[in-house]
Amino acid sequence: MVHSINIEGIKLYGYHGCLEEEAKIGGHYIVDVYLTTDFSQSLLTDNLNNTIDYCSIYEICKSEMAIRNKLIECVCDRIFQKIKQQFKQIKTLHVKLTKLTPPMNGNVEKVSVEIKDES
């Protein structure tokens, strides 16, 4: 049996981007995390230790977003790798990082990158 946990709409502020203004001013970001695992034990025990703690996922996203990068691809990968490292019971993982109102020569609402491990 496959169980899914989705943590969507994690709103964070970060200082990522290639422009110096982005390093000083920062911007708004949204992180979405989708994972599959087996939480059947938690269904029997009603115990948080038998599943993935959503708060821990949030804290990983928050701490990795606090480390500046020029590319959001790098930030997304750090979040992905840290989650995989901390939660060995994850079967598949999908992390999406969205940058709202990116500084571009045009009216662009958002850009996003995704990393998926579906093995």
Backbone as XML, in Angstrom:
<?xml version="1.0"?>
<chain id="A" units="angstrom">
  <residue number="1" name="MET">
    <atom name="N" x="0.836" y="-1.173" z="0.000"/>
    <atom name="CA" x="0.000" y="0.000" z="0.000"/>
    <atom name="C" x="0.888" y="1.245" z="0.000"/>
  </residue>
  <residue number="2" name="VAL">
    <atom name="N" x="0.489" y="2.237" z="-0.743"/>
    <atom name="CA" x="1.239" y="3.488" z="-0.822"/>
    <atom name="C" x="0.440" y="4.585" z="-0.134"/>
  </residue>
  <residue number="3" name="HIS">
    <atom name="N" x="1.114" y="5.316" z="0.734"/>
    <atom name="CA" x="0.498" y="6.440" z="1.425"/>
    <atom name="C" x="1.195" y="7.722" z="0.982"/>
  </residue>
  <residue number="4" name="SER">
    <atom name="N" x="0.422" y="8.772" z="0.747"/>
    <atom name="CA" x="0.973" y="10.057" z="0.321"/>
    <atom name="C" x="0.814" y="11.091" z="1.423"/>
  </residue>
  <residue number="5" name="ILE">
    <atom name="N" x="1.817" y="11.918" z="1.538"/>
    <atom name="CA" x="1.755" y="13.084" z="2.407"/>
    <atom name="C" x="2.140" y="14.283" z="1.542"/>
  </residue>
  <residue number="6" name="ASN">
    <atom name="N" x="1.303" y="15.316" z="1.558"/>
    <atom name="CA" x="1.535" y="16.515" z="0.766"/>
    <atom name="C" x="1.573" y="17.720" z="1.698"/>
  </residue>
  <residue number="7" name="ILE">
    <atom name="N" x="2.657" y="18.450" z="1.659"/>
    <atom name="CA" x="2.778" y="19.685" z="2.426"/>
    <atom name="C" x="2.891" y="20.791" z="1.384"/>
  </residue>
  <residue number="8" name="GLU">
    <atom name="N" x="1.816" y="21.527" z="1.201"/>
    <atom name="CA" x="1.733" y="22.483" z="0.106"/>
    <atom name="C" x="1.619" y="23.918" z="0.619"/>
  </residue>
  <residue number="9" name="GLY">
    <atom name="N" x="2.198" y="24.831" z="-0.148"/>
    <atom name="CA" x="2.050" y="26.247" z="0.152"/>
    <atom name="C" x="2.874" y="26.740" z="1.318"/>
  </residue>
  <residue number="10" name="ILE">
    <atom name="N" x="4.070" y="26.196" z="1.498"/>
    <atom name="CA" x="4.972" y="26.689" z="2.543"/>
    <atom name="C" x="5.493" y="28.046" z="2.067"/>
  </residue>
  <residue number="11" name="LYS">
    <atom name="N" x="5.046" y="29.106" z="2.705"/>
    <atom name="CA" x="5.399" y="30.469" z="2.286"/>
    <atom name="C" x="6.613" y="30.946" z="3.077"/>
  </residue>
  <residue number="12" name="LEU">
    <atom name="N" x="7.668" y="31.288" z="2.332"/>
    <atom name="CA" x="8.919" y="31.717" z="2.949"/>
    <atom name="C" x="9.482" y="32.927" z="2.207"/>
  </residue>
  <residue number="13" name="TYR">
    <atom name="N" x="10.359" y="33.637" z="2.864"/>
    <atom name="CA" x="11.034" y="34.781" z="2.270"/>
    <atom name="C" x="12.499" y="34.416" z="2.103"/>
  </residue>
  <residue number="14" name="GLY">
    <atom name="N" x="13.070" y="34.758" z="0.965"/>
    <atom name="CA" x="14.457" y="34.411" z="0.717"/>
    <atom name="C" x="15.170" y="35.467" z="-0.106"/>
  </residue>
  <residue number="15" name="TYR">
    <atom name="N" x="16.478" y="35.311" z="-0.216"/>
    <atom name="CA" x="17.328" y="36.288" z="-0.898"/>
    <atom name="C" x="18.078" y="35.642" z="-2.049"/>
  </residue>
  <residue number="16" name="HIS">
    <atom name="N" x="17.379" y="34.882" z="-2.859"/>
    <atom name="CA" x="17.992" y="34.133" z="-3.949"/>
    <atom name="C" x="17.847" y="34.892" z="-5.262"/>
  </residue>
  <residue number="17" name="GLY">
    <atom name="N" x="18.825" y="34.739" z="-6.112"/>
    <atom name="CA" x="18.769" y="35.351" z="-7.429"/>
    <atom name="C" x="20.130" y="35.833" z="-7.865"/>
  </residue>
  <residue number="18" name="CYS">
    <atom name="N" x="20.254" y="36.083" z="-9.151"/>
    <atom name="CA" x="21.527" y="36.512" z="-9.731"/>
    <atom name="C" x="21.760" y="38.014" z="-9.592"/>
  </residue>
  <residue number="19" name="LEU">
    <atom name="N" x="20.708" y="38.770" z="-9.346"/>
    <atom name="CA" x="20.836" y="40.225" z="-9.227"/>
    <atom name="C" x="21.189" y="40.630" z="-7.801"/>
  </residue>
  <residue number="20" name="GLU">
    <atom name="N" x="22.018" y="41.656" z="-7.673"/>
    <atom name="CA" x="22.391" y="42.155" z="-6.352"/>
    <atom name="C" x="21.179" y="42.657" z="-5.571"/>
  </residue>
  <residue number="21" name="GLU">
    <atom name="N" x="20.202" y="43.213" z="-6.278"/>
    <atom name="CA" x="18.991" y="43.702" z="-5.632"/>
    <atom name="C" x="18.253" y="42.568" z="-4.917"/>
  </residue>
  <residue number="22" name="GLU">
    <atom name="N" x="18.281" y="41.384" z="-5.518"/>
    <atom name="CA" x="17.614" y="40.230" z="-4.908"/>
    <atom name="C" x="18.311" y="39.820" z="-3.612"/>
  </residue>
  <residue number="23" name="ALA">
    <atom name="N" x="19.624" y="40.001" z="-3.565"/>
    <atom name="CA" x="20.381" y="39.673" z="-2.357"/>
    <atom name="C" x="20.066" y="40.654" z="-1.234"/>
  </residue>
  <residue number="24" name="LYS">
    <atom name="N" x="19.729" y="41.881" z="-1.583"/>
    <atom name="CA" x="19.443" y="42.908" z="-0.582"/>
    <atom name="C" x="17.970" y="42.960" z="-0.207"/>
  </residue>
  <residue number="25" name="ILE">
    <atom name="N" x="17.106" y="42.901" z="-1.198"/>
    <atom name="CA" x="15.668" y="43.088" z="-0.976"/>
    <atom name="C" x="14.956" y="41.773" z="-0.672"/>
  </residue>
  <residue number="26" name="GLY">
    <atom name="N" x="15.345" y="40.730" z="-1.378"/>
    <atom name="CA" x="14.710" y="39.424" z="-1.195"/>
    <atom name="C" x="13.386" y="39.318" z="-1.927"/>
  </residue>
  <residue number="27" name="GLY">
    <atom name="N" x="12.714" y="38.200" z="-1.709"/>
    <atom name="CA" x="11.440" y="37.966" z="-2.375"/>
    <atom name="C" x="10.671" y="36.828" z="-1.730"/>
  </residue>
  <residue number="28" name="HIS">
    <atom name="N" x="9.451" y="36.656" z="-2.212"/>
    <atom name="CA" x="8.557" y="35.634" z="-1.676"/>
    <atom name="C" x="8.680" y="34.337" z="-2.480"/>
  </residue>
  <residue number="29" name="TYR">
    <atom name="N" x="8.626" y="33.217" z="-1.741"/>
    <atom name="CA" x="8.750" y="31.897" z="-2.329"/>
    <atom name="C" x="7.694" y="30.967" z="-1.740"/>
  </residue>
  <residue number="30" name="ILE">
    <atom name="N" x="7.369" y="29.936" z="-2.503"/>
    <atom name="CA" x="6.464" y="28.895" z="-2.020"/>
    <atom name="C" x="7.128" y="27.544" z="-2.268"/>
  </residue>
  <residue number="31" name="VAL">
    <atom name="N" x="7.122" y="26.706" z="-1.250"/>
    <atom name="CA" x="7.671" y="25.354" z="-1.373"/>
    <atom name="C" x="6.520" y="24.364" z="-1.213"/>
  </residue>
  <residue number="32" name="ASP">
    <atom name="N" x="6.468" y="23.386" z="-2.115"/>
    <atom name="CA" x="5.513" y="22.285" z="-2.033"/>
    <atom name="C" x="6.312" y="20.988" z="-1.959"/>
  </residue>
  <residue number="33" name="VAL">
    <atom name="N" x="5.920" y="20.123" z="-1.022"/>
    <atom name="CA" x="6.605" y="18.844" z="-0.842"/>
    <atom name="C" x="5.564" y="17.731" z="-0.932"/>
  </residue>
  <residue number="34" name="TYR">
    <atom name="N" x="5.815" y="16.781" z="-1.819"/>
    <atom name="CA" x="4.944" y="15.624" z="-2.009"/>
    <atom name="C" x="5.789" y="14.379" z="-1.789"/>
  </residue>
  <residue number="35" name="LEU">
    <atom name="N" x="5.299" y="13.476" z="-0.960"/>
    <atom name="CA" x="6.077" y="12.270" z="-0.720"/>
    <atom name="C" x="5.161" y="11.073" z="-0.530"/>
  </residue>
  <residue number="36" name="THR">
    <atom name="N" x="5.742" y="9.913" z="-0.775"/>
    <atom name="CA" x="5.044" y="8.668" z="-0.466"/>
    <atom name="C" x="5.880" y="7.908" z="0.540"/>
  </residue>
  <residue number="37" name="THR">
    <atom name="N" x="5.179" y="7.192" z="1.400"/>
    <atom name="CA" x="5.808" y="6.433" z="2.465"/>
    <atom name="C" x="4.815" y="5.366" z="2.909"/>
  </residue>
  <residue number="38" name="ASP">
    <atom name="N" x="5.165" y="4.647" z="3.910"/>
    <atom name="CA" x="4.233" y="3.686" z="4.506"/>
    <atom name="C" x="3.943" y="4.150" z="5.925"/>
  </residue>
  <residue number="39" name="PHE">
    <atom name="N" x="2.756" y="4.737" z="6.126"/>
    <atom name="CA" x="2.407" y="5.156" z="7.475"/>
    <atom name="C" x="1.331" y="4.277" z="8.099"/>
  </residue>
  <residue number="40" name="SER">
    <atom name="N" x="1.310" y="3.002" z="7.697"/>
    <atom name="CA" x="0.307" y="2.077" z="8.238"/>
    <atom name="C" x="0.456" y="1.880" z="9.746"/>
  </residue>
  <residue number="41" name="GLN">
    <atom name="N" x="1.696" y="1.920" z="10.260"/>
    <atom name="CA" x="1.895" y="1.795" z="11.709"/>
    <atom name="C" x="1.245" y="2.948" z="12.466"/>
  </residue>
  <residue number="42" name="SER">
    <atom name="N" x="1.318" y="4.143" z="11.892"/>
    <atom name="CA" x="0.712" y="5.295" z="12.568"/>
    <atom name="C" x="-0.810" y="5.189" z="12.589"/>
  </residue>
  <residue number="43" name="LEU">
    <atom name="N" x="-1.373" y="4.482" z="11.622"/>
    <atom name="CA" x="-2.833" y="4.275" z="11.609"/>
    <atom name="C" x="-3.253" y="3.385" z="12.771"/>
  </residue>
  <residue number="44" name="LEU">
    <atom name="N" x="-2.381" y="2.486" z="13.159"/>
    <atom name="CA" x="-2.671" y="1.581" z="14.269"/>
    <atom name="C" x="-2.361" y="2.195" z="15.629"/>
  </residue>
  <residue number="45" name="THR">
    <atom name="N" x="-1.319" y="3.032" z="15.669"/>
    <atom name="CA" x="-0.842" y="3.539" z="16.956"/>
    <atom name="C" x="-1.241" y="4.970" z="17.252"/>
  </residue>
  <residue number="46" name="ASP">
    <atom name="N" x="-1.612" y="5.729" z="16.220"/>
    <atom name="CA" x="-1.908" y="7.161" z="16.367"/>
    <atom name="C" x="-0.711" y="7.883" z="16.973"/>
  </residue>
  <residue number="47" name="ASN">
    <atom name="N" x="0.488" y="7.472" z="16.533"/>
    <atom name="CA" x="1.736" y="7.982" z="17.094"/>
    <atom name="C" x="2.533" y="8.685" z="15.999"/>
  </residue>
  <residue number="48" name="LEU">
    <atom name="N" x="2.902" y="9.932" z="16.256"/>
    <atom name="CA" x="3.651" y="10.740" z="15.303"/>
    <atom name="C" x="4.994" y="10.110" z="14.925"/>
  </residue>
  <residue number="49" name="ASN">
    <atom name="N" x="5.579" y="9.344" z="15.818"/>
    <atom name="CA" x="6.869" y="8.712" z="15.542"/>
    <atom name="C" x="6.789" y="7.653" z="14.440"/>
  </residue>
  <residue number="50" name="ASN">
    <atom name="N" x="5.589" y="7.259" z="14.061"/>
    <atom name="CA" x="5.406" y="6.234" z="13.030"/>
    <atom name="C" x="5.032" y="6.814" z="11.669"/>
  </residue>
  <residue number="51" name="THR">
    <atom name="N" x="5.246" y="8.105" z="11.492"/>
    <atom name="CA" x="4.957" y="8.751" z="10.220"/>
    <atom name="C" x="5.976" y="9.873" z="10.006"/>
  </residue>
  <residue number="52" name="ILE">
    <atom name="N" x="5.736" y="10.714" z="9.020"/>
    <atom name="CA" x="6.603" y="11.850" z="8.739"/>
    <atom name="C" x="6.018" y="13.079" z="9.451"/>
  </residue>
  <residue number="53" name="ASP">
    <atom name="N" x="6.829" y="13.744" z="10.236"/>
    <atom name="CA" x="6.401" y="14.936" z="10.962"/>
    <atom name="C" x="6.402" y="16.141" z="10.011"/>
  </residue>
  <residue number="54" name="TYR">
    <atom name="N" x="5.232" y="16.718" z="9.765"/>
    <atom name="CA" x="5.117" y="17.861" z="8.844"/>
    <atom name="C" x="5.954" y="19.043" z="9.318"/>
  </residue>
  <residue number="55" name="CYS">
    <atom name="N" x="6.016" y="19.220" z="10.631"/>
    <atom name="CA" x="6.780" y="20.340" z="11.185"/>
    <atom name="C" x="8.267" y="20.206" z="10.858"/>
  </residue>
  <residue number="56" name="SER">
    <atom name="N" x="8.773" y="18.998" z="10.856"/>
    <atom name="CA" x="10.172" y="18.769" z="10.503"/>
    <atom name="C" x="10.438" y="19.116" z="9.041"/>
  </residue>
  <residue number="57" name="ILE">
    <atom name="N" x="9.502" y="18.780" z="8.175"/>
    <atom name="CA" x="9.625" y="19.133" z="6.758"/>
    <atom name="C" x="9.660" y="20.655" z="6.612"/>
  </residue>
  <residue number="58" name="TYR">
    <atom name="N" x="8.748" y="21.326" z="7.308"/>
    <atom name="CA" x="8.712" y="22.794" z="7.269"/>
    <atom name="C" x="10.040" y="23.383" z="7.734"/>
  </residue>
  <residue number="59" name="GLU">
    <atom name="N" x="10.583" y="22.875" z="8.824"/>
    <atom name="CA" x="11.836" y="23.400" z="9.375"/>
    <atom name="C" x="13.001" y="23.197" z="8.409"/>
  </residue>
  <residue number="60" name="ILE">
    <atom name="N" x="13.018" y="22.076" z="7.701"/>
    <atom name="CA" x="14.054" y="21.844" z="6.694"/>
    <atom name="C" x="13.935" y="22.898" z="5.597"/>
  </residue>
  <residue number="61" name="CYS">
    <atom name="N" x="12.726" y="23.109" z="5.106"/>
    <atom name="CA" x="12.505" y="24.103" z="4.048"/>
    <atom name="C" x="12.940" y="25.484" z="4.522"/>
  </residue>
  <residue number="62" name="LYS">
    <atom name="N" x="12.546" y="25.851" z="5.718"/>
    <atom name="CA" x="12.870" y="27.166" z="6.276"/>
    <atom name="C" x="14.385" y="27.344" z="6.423"/>
  </residue>
  <residue number="63" name="SER">
    <atom name="N" x="15.072" y="26.356" z="6.955"/>
    <atom name="CA" x="16.514" y="26.494" z="7.169"/>
    <atom name="C" x="17.279" y="26.520" z="5.853"/>
  </residue>
  <residue number="64" name="GLU">
    <atom name="N" x="16.882" y="25.728" z="4.876"/>
    <atom name="CA" x="17.577" y="25.716" z="3.590"/>
    <atom name="C" x="17.286" y="26.982" z="2.780"/>
  </residue>
  <residue number="65" name="MET">
    <atom name="N" x="16.093" y="27.531" z="2.931"/>
    <atom name="CA" x="15.760" y="28.791" z="2.248"/>
    <atom name="C" x="16.559" y="29.956" z="2.821"/>
  </residue>
  <residue number="66" name="ALA">
    <atom name="N" x="17.047" y="29.850" z="4.033"/>
    <atom name="CA" x="17.812" y="30.918" z="4.672"/>
    <atom name="C" x="19.243" y="31.004" z="4.133"/>
  </residue>
  <residue number="67" name="ILE">
    <atom name="N" x="19.675" y="29.982" z="3.385"/>
    <atom name="CA" x="21.021" y="29.979" z="2.800"/>
    <atom name="C" x="20.916" y="30.514" z="1.379"/>
  </residue>
  <residue number="68" name="ARG">
    <atom name="N" x="21.552" y="31.653" z="1.121"/>
    <atom name="CA" x="21.427" y="32.321" z="-0.174"/>
    <atom name="C" x="22.106" y="31.540" z="-1.300"/>
  </residue>
  <residue number="69" name="ASN">
    <atom name="N" x="21.407" y="31.502" z="-2.425"/>
    <atom name="CA" x="21.956" y="30.985" z="-3.680"/>
    <atom name="C" x="21.531" y="31.901" z="-4.809"/>
  </residue>
  <residue number="70" name="LYS">
    <atom name="N" x="22.294" y="31.899" z="-5.859"/>
    <atom name="CA" x="21.883" y="32.632" z="-7.058"/>
    <atom name="C" x="20.766" y="31.879" z="-7.776"/>
  </residue>
  <residue number="71" name="LEU">
    <atom name="N" x="20.843" y="30.548" z="-7.771"/>
    <atom name="CA" x="19.879" y="29.733" z="-8.505"/>
    <atom name="C" x="18.916" y="29.027" z="-7.558"/>
  </residue>
  <residue number="72" name="ILE">
    <atom name="N" x="17.624" y="29.129" z="-7.854"/>
    <atom name="CA" x="16.648" y="28.417" z="-7.023"/>
    <atom name="C" x="16.764" y="26.910" z="-7.238"/>
  </residue>
  <residue number="73" name="GLU">
    <atom name="N" x="17.369" y="26.502" z="-8.325"/>
    <atom name="CA" x="17.618" y="25.083" z="-8.556"/>
    <atom name="C" x="18.474" y="24.502" z="-7.428"/>
  </residue>
  <residue number="74" name="CYS">
    <atom name="N" x="19.467" y="25.278" z="-6.995"/>
    <atom name="CA" x="20.358" y="24.828" z="-5.918"/>
    <atom name="C" x="19.618" y="24.739" z="-4.591"/>
  </residue>
  <residue number="75" name="VAL">
    <atom name="N" x="18.768" y="25.709" z="-4.333"/>
    <atom name="CA" x="17.989" y="25.711" z="-3.090"/>
    <atom name="C" x="17.045" y="24.511" z="-3.072"/>
  </residue>
  <residue number="76" name="CYS">
    <atom name="N" x="16.370" y="24.277" z="-4.180"/>
    <atom name="CA" x="15.432" y="23.159" z="-4.292"/>
    <atom name="C" x="16.159" y="21.835" z="-4.059"/>
  </residue>
  <residue number="77" name="ASP">
    <atom name="N" x="17.346" y="21.707" z="-4.628"/>
    <atom name="CA" x="18.109" y="20.469" z="-4.462"/>
    <atom name="C" x="18.531" y="20.272" z="-3.015"/>
  </residue>
  <residue number="78" name="ARG">
    <atom name="N" x="18.939" y="21.338" z="-2.339"/>
    <atom name="CA" x="19.312" y="21.216" z="-0.925"/>
    <atom name="C" x="18.132" y="20.756" z="-0.079"/>
  </residue>
  <residue number="79" name="ILE">
    <atom name="N" x="16.966" y="21.323" z="-0.329"/>
    <atom name="CA" x="15.761" y="20.911" z="0.404"/>
    <atom name="C" x="15.483" y="19.435" z="0.144"/>
  </residue>
  <residue number="80" name="PHE">
    <atom name="N" x="15.523" y="19.052" z="-1.121"/>
    <atom name="CA" x="15.278" y="17.666" z="-1.534"/>
    <atom name="C" x="16.242" y="16.715" z="-0.828"/>
  </residue>
  <residue number="81" name="GLN">
    <atom name="N" x="17.542" y="17.015" z="-0.907"/>
    <atom name="CA" x="18.569" y="16.134" z="-0.332"/>
    <atom name="C" x="18.445" y="16.034" z="1.186"/>
  </residue>
  <residue number="82" name="LYS">
    <atom name="N" x="18.144" y="17.146" z="1.846"/>
    <atom name="CA" x="18.030" y="17.151" z="3.305"/>
    <atom name="C" x="16.827" y="16.319" z="3.758"/>
  </residue>
  <residue number="83" name="ILE">
    <atom name="N" x="15.709" y="16.427" z="3.058"/>
    <atom name="CA" x="14.524" y="15.626" z="3.402"/>
    <atom name="C" x="14.831" y="14.140" z="3.213"/>
  </residue>
  <residue number="84" name="LYS">
    <atom name="N" x="15.431" y="13.791" z="2.073"/>
    <atom name="CA" x="15.782" y="12.382" z="1.810"/>
    <atom name="C" x="16.734" y="11.844" z="2.873"/>
  </residue>
  <residue number="85" name="GLN">
    <atom name="N" x="17.668" y="12.661" z="3.294"/>
    <atom name="CA" x="18.660" y="12.259" z="4.289"/>
    <atom name="C" x="18.016" y="12.049" z="5.658"/>
  </residue>
  <residue number="86" name="GLN">
    <atom name="N" x="17.109" y="12.935" z="6.035"/>
    <atom name="CA" x="16.514" y="12.863" z="7.372"/>
    <atom name="C" x="15.436" y="11.797" z="7.495"/>
  </residue>
  <residue number="87" name="PHE">
    <atom name="N" x="14.735" y="11.500" z="6.410"/>
    <atom name="CA" x="13.621" y="10.555" z="6.455"/>
    <atom name="C" x="13.873" y="9.403" z="5.487"/>
  </residue>
  <residue number="88" name="LYS">
    <atom name="N" x="14.550" y="8.383" z="5.972"/>
    <atom name="CA" x="14.918" y="7.234" z="5.143"/>
    <atom name="C" x="13.706" y="6.428" z="4.692"/>
  </residue>
  <residue number="89" name="GLN">
    <atom name="N" x="12.572" y="6.559" z="5.397"/>
    <atom name="CA" x="11.375" y="5.786" z="5.070"/>
    <atom name="C" x="10.596" y="6.346" z="3.871"/>
  </residue>
  <residue number="90" name="ILE">
    <atom name="N" x="11.040" y="7.474" z="3.328"/>
    <atom name="CA" x="10.363" y="8.037" z="2.158"/>
    <atom name="C" x="10.636" y="7.156" z="0.946"/>
  </residue>
  <residue number="91" name="LYS">
    <atom name="N" x="9.572" y="6.814" z="0.232"/>
    <atom name="CA" x="9.707" y="5.989" z="-0.977"/>
    <atom name="C" x="9.914" y="6.857" z="-2.212"/>
  </residue>
  <residue number="92" name="THR">
    <atom name="N" x="9.103" y="7.892" z="-2.372"/>
    <atom name="CA" x="9.280" y="8.845" z="-3.473"/>
    <atom name="C" x="9.159" y="10.249" z="-2.901"/>
  </residue>
  <residue number="93" name="LEU">
    <atom name="N" x="9.850" y="11.177" z="-3.549"/>
    <atom name="CA" x="9.860" y="12.563" z="-3.087"/>
    <atom name="C" x="9.792" y="13.489" z="-4.282"/>
  </residue>
  <residue number="94" name="HIS">
    <atom name="N" x="9.034" y="14.559" z="-4.118"/>
    <atom name="CA" x="8.870" y="15.578" z="-5.151"/>
    <atom name="C" x="8.861" y="16.926" z="-4.431"/>
  </residue>
  <residue number="95" name="VAL">
    <atom name="N" x="9.833" y="17.780" z="-4.753"/>
    <atom name="CA" x="9.917" y="19.113" z="-4.157"/>
    <atom name="C" x="9.786" y="20.140" z="-5.268"/>
  </residue>
  <residue number="96" name="LYS">
    <atom name="N" x="8.908" y="21.104" z="-5.062"/>
    <atom name="CA" x="8.694" y="22.196" z="-6.009"/>
    <atom name="C" x="8.963" y="23.511" z="-5.295"/>
  </residue>
  <residue number="97" name="LEU">
    <atom name="N" x="9.821" y="24.346" z="-5.882"/>
    <atom name="CA" x="10.141" y="25.659" z="-5.324"/>
    <atom name="C" x="9.713" y="26.723" z="-6.323"/>
  </residue>
  <residue number="98" name="THR">
    <atom name="N" x="8.849" y="27.622" z="-5.872"/>
    <atom name="CA" x="8.295" y="28.665" z="-6.733"/>
    <atom name="C" x="8.759" y="30.032" z="-6.253"/>
  </residue>
  <residue number="99" name="LYS">
    <atom name="N" x="9.257" y="30.817" z="-7.183"/>
    <atom name="CA" x="9.666" y="32.198" z="-6.912"/>
    <atom name="C" x="8.570" y="33.107" z="-7.452"/>
  </residue>
  <residue number="100" name="LEU">
    <atom name="N" x="7.972" y="33.889" z="-6.562"/>
    <atom name="CA" x="6.887" y="34.786" z="-6.957"/>
    <atom name="C" x="7.452" y="36.111" z="-7.476"/>
  </residue>
  <residue number="101" name="THR">
    <atom name="N" x="6.789" y="36.658" z="-8.468"/>
    <atom name="CA" x="7.161" y="37.924" z="-9.129"/>
    <atom name="C" x="8.669" y="38.062" z="-9.354"/>
  </residue>
  <residue number="102" name="PRO">
    <atom name="N" x="9.231" y="37.180" z="-10.180"/>
    <atom name="CA" x="10.668" y="37.259" z="-10.460"/>
    <atom name="C" x="11.003" y="38.531" z="-11.242"/>
  </residue>
  <residue number="103" name="PRO">
    <atom name="N" x="12.177" y="39.113" z="-10.998"/>
    <atom name="CA" x="12.558" y="40.330" z="-11.724"/>
    <atom name="C" x="12.962" y="39.991" z="-13.160"/>
  </residue>
  <residue number="104" name="MET">
    <atom name="N" x="12.017" y="40.172" z="-14.060"/>
    <atom name="CA" x="12.256" y="39.871" z="-15.464"/>
    <atom name="C" x="11.751" y="41.036" z="-16.303"/>
  </residue>
  <residue number="105" name="ASN">
    <atom name="N" x="12.174" y="41.078" z="-17.545"/>
    <atom name="CA" x="11.701" y="42.119" z="-18.457"/>
    <atom name="C" x="10.354" y="41.724" z="-19.036"/>
  </residue>
  <residue number="106" name="GLY">
    <atom name="N" x="9.357" y="41.620" z="-18.164"/>
    <atom name="CA" x="8.025" y="41.231" z="-18.591"/>
    <atom name="C" x="7.161" y="40.964" z="-17.380"/>
  </residue>
  <residue number="107" name="ASN">
    <atom name="N" x="5.891" y="40.777" z="-17.626"/>
    <atom name="CA" x="4.928" y="40.542" z="-16.553"/>
    <atom name="C" x="4.834" y="39.037" z="-16.305"/>
  </residue>
  <residue number="108" name="VAL">
    <atom name="N" x="5.633" y="38.548" z="-15.352"/>
    <atom name="CA" x="5.685" y="37.123" z="-15.045"/>
    <atom name="C" x="5.272" y="36.938" z="-13.592"/>
  </residue>
  <residue number="109" name="GLU">
    <atom name="N" x="4.239" y="36.150" z="-13.372"/>
    <atom name="CA" x="3.711" y="35.928" z="-12.031"/>
    <atom name="C" x="4.648" y="35.100" z="-11.164"/>
  </residue>
  <residue number="110" name="LYS">
    <atom name="N" x="5.218" y="34.030" z="-11.758"/>
    <atom name="CA" x="6.060" y="33.135" z="-10.969"/>
    <atom name="C" x="6.869" y="32.234" z="-11.882"/>
  </residue>
  <residue number="111" name="VAL">
    <atom name="N" x="7.965" y="31.728" z="-11.318"/>
    <atom name="CA" x="8.759" y="30.687" z="-11.967"/>
    <atom name="C" x="8.981" y="29.599" z="-10.929"/>
  </residue>
  <residue number="112" name="SER">
    <atom name="N" x="9.129" y="28.369" z="-11.388"/>
    <atom name="CA" x="9.334" y="27.288" z="-10.424"/>
    <atom name="C" x="10.261" y="26.232" z="-10.996"/>
  </residue>
  <residue number="113" name="VAL">
    <atom name="N" x="10.872" y="25.510" z="-10.072"/>
    <atom name="CA" x="11.693" y="24.349" z="-10.412"/>
    <atom name="C" x="11.203" y="23.173" z="-9.579"/>
  </residue>
  <residue number="114" name="GLU">
    <atom name="N" x="11.393" y="21.980" z="-10.099"/>
    <atom name="CA" x="10.939" y="20.767" z="-9.398"/>
    <atom name="C" x="11.999" y="19.699" z="-9.476"/>
  </residue>
  <residue number="115" name="ILE">
    <atom name="N" x="12.120" y="18.954" z="-8.402"/>
    <atom name="CA" x="12.986" y="17.785" z="-8.383"/>
    <atom name="C" x="12.131" y="16.611" z="-7.899"/>
  </residue>
  <residue number="116" name="LYS">
    <atom name="N" x="12.155" y="15.534" z="-8.672"/>
    <atom name="CA" x="11.348" y="14.359" z="-8.350"/>
    <atom name="C" x="12.237" y="13.121" z="-8.309"/>
  </residue>
  <residue number="117" name="ASP">
    <atom name="N" x="11.966" y="12.292" z="-7.328"/>
    <atom name="CA" x="12.612" y="10.996" z="-7.238"/>
    <atom name="C" x="11.478" y="9.987" z="-7.195"/>
  </residue>
  <residue number="118" name="GLU">
    <atom name="N" x="11.269" y="9.302" z="-8.289"/>
    <atom name="CA" x="10.124" y="8.386" z="-8.360"/>
    <atom name="C" x="10.582" y="6.951" z="-8.524"/>
  </residue>
  <residue number="119" name="SER">
    <atom name="N" x="11.706" y="6.623" z="-7.908"/>
    <atom name="CA" x="12.226" y="5.253" z="-8.046"/>
    <atom name="C" x="11.526" y="4.304" z="-7.109"/>
  </residue>
</chain>
